[in-house]
Amino acid sequence: MGDLIGMKDGAGDATSDAEVQSKNSLLWIIASSAAFMAMATFCFGLFYFSRVLLPLTVAALLSYVVEPPVNALSRVLEKACACKRNTAKQGIGAAGSGRSYGTSDAVPAAEESSTRSWCCYASLRLVSVVVVLLLILGVVICVALLLINQSEIFVKDWPAMKSRALSLTAAATSVLSSHHIDVADVERHLLEWIKAKSEYIVTESVAIGINVTSALVLTFLCLLFILITRQADTKPPAMGVKSVWAEIDEQVRRYMVLQTFISVLTAIACGVIYISLRVKLAFLFVLVTFLSNFVPNVGALVATWLPLPILLIDPEMSYVRGFAAIAIPTALHFGIGSILSPLVFSWDKRIELHPVIVLLTLGFWGMIWGVPGMVLSVPLAVVTRILLNHAERICGSPRIFGPMASIFNVDHSD
């Protein structure tokens, strides 16, 4: 009888364990489905609202580069006007001395002095922001004028370059014909495709120009608002959710400043090489080098091989100088990417990312936001890593966010 009861109890325990496992499996399926739907909704929202989110994100990242000169100019104006220091002293004197004011008049006088001090600081901050943005606008206009000047020189030299291009095309045609490839048929199909798509290409070019212009205007307005409303010289809070955003602010600022320094250094070095080798459209390639250096891995490859068509059709370019115009920047990009960048970013281990994560984020944000998303991929990956690293303390879910944070090569403390 006892054995029969024990067998029933064992069967009951096995049944309860099976029920628990089935419930856990069902909960896991529900949680995975909810996470997938949430991720799909998040990606759709990023893509659908990209015309607003992209300029806002670009402006937020640009503010980290523009803010240091704004703060420096604001301090210089404060010292020149002496409004912040004098009003502070007047408020303290009015509140601390009881010679001319009673107790009831001291507090309003201090509040009025504090209000004047804040108004003075806000006015100087606005002036600093406007001056710095006007200087940046002037630099952009100068860059545009230089590009227009080089384009005019390129147009003047185009007849000679066109004859060189035709000779290269004839040589390539003869090589293909020797391998029994009908070049005339390929050329006919190419011309038919261009004629069929010409209207579409013109329409899309106009639409892209309008979208880029509106995005630039919106980015400028967002940047102006961020710089005016951001307080300078504020200390981050010690703990809590605000400390997470303070850490994001600190690390993204450090990354943007260091990456901008590396991009400027690379662009200057490549510019010296291109000008020394008398490469046409050298300033355009310098600008592309500066911008593409923000795109990890892919940007250096694009910046290095972009001058190749111009080098091939330039009749004044010798083979030695053409080879040097490709080989030297390639070695320069390799040295900066393999030696200088790891050395600079190794000063702070918190902004280092695993190479696989860099590639994944590059593909993800490139798919969502295109080329601007590829430029923003690394800062957004840094933000994601910080949020996952603090998710245990914020959400209380170490079993979920701990392993996810470790993927980004972060030491996650239990």
C-alpha angles and dihedrals in degrees: 000000000000091000090053092052091048091051090052091050091050091049090049092051091049090050092050092049090051091050091050091050092049091049091049090049091050092048090049091051091048092047092047092049091049091048091049092049091047091050092047091049091047092051091047090051091050091051097042096047095038092118089065104028096047097056090043092052093045091049091049091053093043089053090067090059096041097042098075095061089043091054092046093051091045091054091049091051092047091053091045094049095033089202097132096049096042095047090048091053092047091051093050092047093049093047097042104043120067096194101103103010133053126224092269092053097046097069096049090047091052091047091050091049091049090050091051090048092052092047091050091050092047091049093050090046091053092048091049092050093048093047094049093046090049089052090050090048089052091052090050090050091050090050090050091050091050090050091050090050092051090046090055090051089049091052091052091052094043098097092060091042090049092056089050090050091050091051091050090048091051091050092049090047092053091049092050092045090053087059091051095254115148103229094176091061091050091048092050093051091047093052091048091051092050092050092048093048099038095096091045091049092051093047093048092047091054091046091049090050092051093047093048092049093050091046091052092049092048091047090052092050092048091048091050091050094047094049094047096047098041114097117227125226096014119158116229118243118260100236145350133064091312090060088060091058089044089055090048090050092049098047097042090049091051092048094049094048094047094043091048090051091051092046093050091048092049093047093050092049093048090046091055089050095049094046092047091052091045095238114178117240088019094155091053090054090048090054091048089049091053094049098040092051087074089063107080119232096344099055096063091050092052094046092049099050099035095089092054097095092049091048091052097051098038106105092198093056115096122210092249095052091043091052090047091050088060102033100047096050089045091055089044093053090046092051094047093044095045102035115014100040095049089045093051096043092044088074087079116031091193094074094050117107133194111259092234090053089050091054093046094049090045091056094042098050091039089057092048102040105012121222094348088054090054089053091050095043099096097047090047090049089052090052091049092050093051092049092050091046091056097036093096092059094041101040101019094230108124094157091062106032099034096069091040091055091049089058088066089055095255124147101238115201118212 
